[in-house]
Amino acid sequence: MAEICRLEAIARRFQVGGQPVHALRRLDLSFQAGEYVAIMGPSGSGKSTLLHILGLLDRPDEGHYFLNGQPTESLDEETRARLRRERIGFVFQSFHLIPRLSAAENVALPLVLAGVPPEIRQPRVEAMLDTLGLSDRMHHRPDQLSGGQRQRVAIARATISEPDLLLADEPTGNLDRASGEEVMETLESLNREKGITLLVVTHDLRLGARAHRQIHMEDGRMLSDERSG
């Protein structure tokens, strides 16, 4: 498998109450294309900071981050935004759907921003919603959908541009167990059938055990990196 991203001696610090907090401490990690990885650890372990750096939402204070072999530290904001739009998908705990837009309009948004014309955009959106079992909900607004349906819309929006890397931060955190199971099965099918590299941040050991690789973090450091299956 080809390497999709690599971190070398990544460090990230924040100032909290005038005191430095080390969110990441010289972290070395790499991920291969098509992997399914769970990043686990208690609150404050650095797992969400790691995800934000991987997703080009934040910059490290030290170290190097390579995405598809390309160094990212010197990229300007316009290039970083383009890479996020084209190569990276994000799924968050709180959905982040636009309330006034329908499910289909939310899913179409990345394609609109990328300048994809309506005659190409619309069939892709409809096919994606059909794949995720949401054809009968495409014209519903988020407040007319269940939590599980909203998260599946968020997943559809995150993957409509066919990214290489899908980053999910506590994707089942706001869902009941049945809906959470449904969402995880959706994410796993995208990894399995489309080959999208899936990185899931979770504090839930049961969910983490589903992944093929488990990375455990604490206090900004990697405690273990294990593979299963």
Buried (B, 14 or more C-beta within 10 A) or exposed (E): EEEBBBBBEBBBBEEEEEEEEBBBBBBEBEBBBBBBBBBBBEEBBBBBBBBBBBBBBBEBEBBEBBBBEEEBEEBEEEEBEBBBBEBBBBBBBEBBBEEEBBBBBBBBBBBEEEEBEEEEBBEBBBEBBEBBEBEEBBEBBBEEBEBBBBBBBBBBBBBBBEBBBBBBBBBBBBBEEEBBBBBBEBBBEBBEEBEBBBBBBBBBEEBBEBBBBBBBBBBBBBEEEEEEE
